[in-house]
Every structure is written in C-alpha cells, then in structure tokens.
Amino acid sequence: AWTVIFACAAMAGLHAWSGSRRRPDRMRILTLFGVNAALNVLWSVLFFRLHRPDWALIEVILLWASIVALILGLARYSRIASWLLVPYLAWVSFAAVLNLAVVQLNGPFK
C-alpha cells in the first residue's frame, strides 16, 4: 500500500508545484510535505522501534491532521493534488484504528 501512497503523494507534489508560481507558495508546499514526512517517520519510530503504540496513538492524530492540512493546502494549487492524497488519509485512518486496537488489547505499556 505504501508504494501506491508514496507514488500518489509524489504526483500530488508535482501537480501542486506546477500549479504554484511564486516562491512563498512553493515553500509552503515543501513545508507541508516536510511536516507530514517528519510525523510519518515519528509514528513508525514510536510504534515499531520504541514499542510504544500508546504514544503512537496520540501522534497519529497529528499525522492525520497533517494529511488534512496537505489536502486543504494543495487544493489552492491543484484539485488533482488534493484528490491524490485521499488514499493516504484513508490508509492512516485505518492504521489509527488498528493502533487503537493494539493499545486496547495490549496495554499498559512502559
């Protein structure tokens, strides 16, 4: 699934980049993607590396919000870019539900 999601995100970035002409707009696009990438990596570190699904559950809310911010932020440059990110939002929503189940079934964590 991640291959498709990252391919869609890359295409979304290209569409938004092409739809923006000013440097501040392009910096905004890069910032939105950068924040999202950092949160994506952080969730993986918390869940898989540190074995803290309870912390990851809190962090996934921020990750989800960053995807919504990407969708809304890129819409001003390209509607196609926004739609290309919907599968990413759906996948992270699904992952959040699984994360919640892991916490409920296996907590408390230390």
Helices and strands as residue ranges (DSSP letters): H 2-19, H 23-44, I 45-49, H 53-75, H 79-84, H 86-106
